[in-house]
Amino acid sequence: MTLIVIETMIGAVLAGSLCGSLGVYLDRMNLLTLGFVIAHAALAGAALSIIFRLNTELLAFVTSLITVSFIELVCAKFNVKRDLIAMSLFALTSSLGMLAIYFAPTTTLTAQTASLILWGSILAMTIGKIILLTLIMIALVIYIMAFKVQINAILFDRKLAEAEGVKVTLHATIFILITTLTVSLILRLTGSFLVFSLIYNSAMAASQISRKKQAIVGGALGALAGVIGVIISFKADTPIGATIALISSIILFTTLALAAIRDIKKRKRIISIQLTVSSNHQK
């Protein structure tokens, strides 16, 4: 196994575990739509970086941060539902990204560059990014442990947590910032169109498996999708972003199927118990 594949696999594990865990928290805080918008705002930033020849990750982060800040400003000032303005900005940032790629000078835009931004590349992960993702992971774990009581209160009931004096907006902002950083760093690995699959799929799959440890399960499923995706991409020479997204979807549908089977068995047991009780009562 080459050094490039090892680096990519480590990066995919970190990316998958971060996205999976963050997806659970965003979902429980009703902020999952923002994760979707962040990914497409990052696309616009990455595409603009081609035109202006700036750092892709930095401009993707700045664009995502501006987009999320604007959403929250509009929600606060004009009493507009977050999901509505988020979807509007999703359309705006996606169109800006596509237009930036379309109008980029041919001297700066190549098929390989466009493919890297849209679909990801197995060559995108570097030691520097691995270090940064590791630091983000450590910071996330320390933050969750340090504010476990407050975060659990928010997850249980956001309005009740606010009434108890918990700084709900501050904690939500921190999760959004960590998500924005993570998406910006892994954008060129998974591709801007598919990065949110690790957030959505892992969070939904985790909800089918566990009630209390969803963040851990979501992170594990995201990491699993990343590892399998990298191996298949390397062996079959398939686009890494699409492969990881496909594996993530397979994991999701597998958990849904298992949950359905579990529920059917549970209902059968309940019916069986009810019939037994009814039969004994008649006797």
N, C-alpha and C positions, 0 to 999 in steps of 0.2 A: 504494500500500500504506500503510495507516494506521499510526500509531505503536504502537497496541495490538498489531497483528499482528506488527510488527517485534520488539517486546518479547517477545511470546509465542514467536516463532520462535527468538530468541536463547536464551530460557529453555529451550525444548525441546531445542535443540542441546546446551546445557550439561547438562541433566538426562539426556538420552539417552547422551551420552558418559560421564558419571560412572557412571550405572547399568550401562552396558555393560562398562566397565572393571572396576568393582567386582564385577560378577557373575562375571567370569572369575576374579578372585582368590578370591572366596568359594567358587567351585566347586572350584578347585584345592586349597583349604585344607579342603575338606569342611565348609564353613559355609553352604552355599547355603540350607539349610532355615531358618537364622536370618534370612536376607533376606526370606523369605516371612512369617515371624512378625512381623518388624519392621513390614512394611506393614500388617498387620492390627492390631497393637498401636497403630500410629499412627491407625488408624481409630477405635479406642476412645478415644484421647486427643482426637481431633478432635471426636467426638460429645459427650464430656464437656465440652469447651470451650463447647459451645452452652448447656448447662445452667448452668454456672458463669460464663458470659460472660468467659472468659479467652482469651488469645491462642492461636489454633488450632495454629500451628506449634510454639510452646513446649510446650504440653501434649502434643502428639503426640510430640515428642522425648523428653520426660520419661517418658511411658508406655512408649515403645519401649525406652528405656534401662533402666527398671525391669524390664521383661519379660525382656530379654536377660540382665541381671544375675542374675535369679532362675533362669533356665535354667542358667547356668553354675554357680551355687551348688548347685543340686540335682544336677547332673552330678558335681560335685566331692565333695559330702558323702554322696550316697546311691548313687553308682556306677550311675546311670540313663543309658541311652543318650540322647544329645542330641536325636536326631530324635524319640524318643517323647515327651519332655517338651515339646519345641517344638510338636509337633502338638496336644498337650493344651492348651497355652497359646494356640495359634492358635484353637481352638474357644472357649476362654474369652474372649479379647479380642474375637473377632468377635461373640459373643453380647452382651457388654457394650456394644459399639458399637451394635448394633441396638436393645438395650433403652434405651440412652441417647437415641437418636433417637426411639424410640416414646414414651417418657415425658417428653420435653422439652416445656416449656410452649409453647402455641401462640403466645404473645407473643414468644418468642425463636426458634422454629423455623418456617421457611417452606419451601415446596417448593424454592425456589431455593437455600436454605442446605443442605438435605439433598442436593440434586443436586450441589452444589459439592463436598461432602465425598465422596460416593460415586462420582461419574462425572467430576468435574473441570470446569473452565471455562476458556475462552479468555481470560477477563478476569482470571484469578487471578495472572498474572505481573506483577511490579512491578520498577522499577529497583533497589530495595533487595534484592530476592531475586536479581536477576541479579548484583549485586555480590557477594552472599554466596556464590552458586554458583561465581562466578569465583574467589573466594578459596579455596574448598574445592578447586577444580580445581588451582589453583597449589600449594596445600599438599600435595595428593595426589601431584602430579608430583615436587615437591621431596623428599617423603618416600620415594617409590619409588627415586629416583635416589640418595639418601643411603644407603639401606639395601638397595641392589640385590643385593649378595652374600648377605646374610642372607635376604632374601625369596625369592631364587632357590633357596636351599638348602631352605627350607620347601616350596616348590612341587615340588622334586625328590623329597624324602623327609622328611616331617615328623618321624618318629622319629629318623632319622639327624641331622637338624638339631638336635634337642634334645640328642642325644648329643655333638654338636660344640660345645655351649654356646650355641646361638642361642636367644634369648628368644622362643620360638614363641608362647606365650600373650600376651605383650605386643603382638607384631605383629598377631596375630589380633584382639586387642581394639581396636587402632587402626583396622583395616579395618572392624570392626563399628561403631565410633563414627562414622567418616566416612559409612558407609552410612546410619546412623540420622539423621545431620544432613541428608543429601541427600534421603532419603525424606520427612522432615518438611517440608522446604522446598518440594518439588514436589508434595506431597500434593493440594493444591487445584487443581493444573494437570492432573494425570493422573487423579486420583480414587484413593481408597484401595483399591478392588477391582482396579485395573488397573496400579498402579505397579510391581508386581513383574514384570509382563510384560517390561518393559525390562531387568530384571536377568536373568531366566531365558532369554528368547528370544535376547537379544544374546550371552549367554555360550555358549549351545548352538550358535548360528549361527557364532560365531567359531571354535569347536572344529572345525567342518567345513571351514573355509577355511585356517587357519594353525596351525602347531605352535608356533612360537617367538614370534610377535607377536600372540598371542591377545588380550591386553589392549588393544592399539592397535586391532585389527580390531573387537573387541567395542564399544569406544567409538565407532568410526566408524559401525558398523551401528546403534547406539543413536541417534546423532545424525541419521543418515539417516531412521530411523523417525520421529523427532521432527519434522523439517522437513516431510517428506511428510504426516505426520498433521496438522500445523498448517494447511498449505495446503488439504488436502481438507476439513478441518473448517470453515475459513473460507469456502471456495467453496460447499460443499454444505450448510452449516449443520447439521453432525452433531456429536454429543458428542465433545469433543476427546480425552478419555481413552480412550474406546472406539475412536476412529479411530486413535490412535497405537498402541494395543494390536493392532488389526487389521493395520496396516501392519507392525508388528514381527513378527507371526505369519507374514505373507506372506513377509517377508524370510527368516525361519527356514525355512519349507517350501521356499522357492526354493533355499536353500543345501543343504538335505537332498537335494533332487532332483538338483542339480548334482553333489553328492558321490557319489550313487548312480550317476549316469551316468559319472563319472570312474572309479569302482571297476569298473564293468562293462567299460569300455574297457581298464583296466589288466589285468583278468583275461583279456580276449581277447588282449592282446599277449603275456602270459605263456604262454597256451595255444599261440599261434602260434609263439612261440620254441621251446617244448618240442616241438611237432610237427616243426619244421624240424630241430632237433637230432637228434630220433629218426630222421627220414628220412635225414639225412646219415650217422648211425651205421649204419643198415641197409645203406646203399650201401657 
